[in-house]
C-alpha cells in the first residue's frame, strides 16, 4: 500500500508544478504520507473531508458514492481536500506558480 501511495503523491507533483505539499490521511485521521505539510494538519484534513460529505446528505443530491472537493484559498496558496477510496488527500498549491487556479 505504501508504494501505491508514493506513486500517487509523485504523480500529483509531476502533473502540476504549483503543488508544494501533499498529505495522505487514513480514515482515523492518521498521516500516512506527508510531503511539506505540517503533520498536525492530518486531523484537520480528515475532519474537513468528513464534514463536507455530511453536507452532501443535507442537499437534494444525496449521492453518497461521490466525495466533494473542498478548496480553501488564501492570498498565496490553495489547499484542496478530497476523500478518495477512504483516504483523504490534501494538496497544497502555491498561487504564484499556479497556471489555472
N, C-alpha and C positions, 0 to 999 in steps of 0.2 A: 504494500500500500504506500509506503514512504516513497518508493521510486516513482509511482504514478503521480503522487502529489508534487514531487520535484519536477516532473515533466510538465505538469500543468503550469506551475509557477514560472518555469523557464519560458514556456510559450507565451505567457502573459507579457513578460519583459520583452521578448523578441517581437511581438506583434504591435507594441506601442511604446515608442521612445519616451513618452511623457510619464510612464509608470516609474515611480520612485520607491514604492513599497508594496509588498503583498503579504497577506496573512491568511492562513487556513486554520479554521477553528472547528472542533468536533461538536456534537450535539450537547455536550456538557459544558461547553464554553472553554475547553482546554485548547491551548495553542498547539497545533500540530506542525506548522511551518511558519516561520517568521523571517522576513527579509525587510529590514529598515522600517519596521513599525514597532512602537513600544509594546512589549508583551502584555502590559496592563490593558491594552485595547481589546484583547481577545474576548473578554466578557461583554464589553460594550458592543462589539460587532455582533456577537451571538444574540444579545438582547434586542438590538435594533432589527435584526432579521426576523426574530420570533414575533416581535410586536407588529411588524409590517404584515406578516402572514395573518395575524389576528385581525388586522384592519380589513383584510380582504373578506373575512367572514361577515363583516358588518355591511358590506356592499351588496348590490344586486347580483354581481358576478361572483358566485361562490365556488369557483374552480379551485379546488384545494390541491390540484396537481401542479399548478404553476406557483412560483415564488416571485414576489415583486422585487424589483431592483430599487434600492434606496440610494439616492445620490445626495451627498452633503457637500455644499460649496462654500468655500471661504475665499478670501482675497487671492491667495496664492496657490491654493490646492483644491482638489476634488477628491472625495472619498466615495467609492462605490461599494455597496454591500449587497450581496445576494447569497441565498442559500441554494446549494446545488447538491442533489443526492444526499441530503442530510448533513452536509458540511457547509460552513459559512465561509465565503471568500470576502476578504476586504482588500480593495485595491486603492492605493493612494497615487494620485497623479499630480504632477507639477503643472499648474495652469499656464505658466510661461512657456512650457515646452509642448503643450497640447496643440494638436493640429485642428481638431474638430470639436473640442469641448468648450 
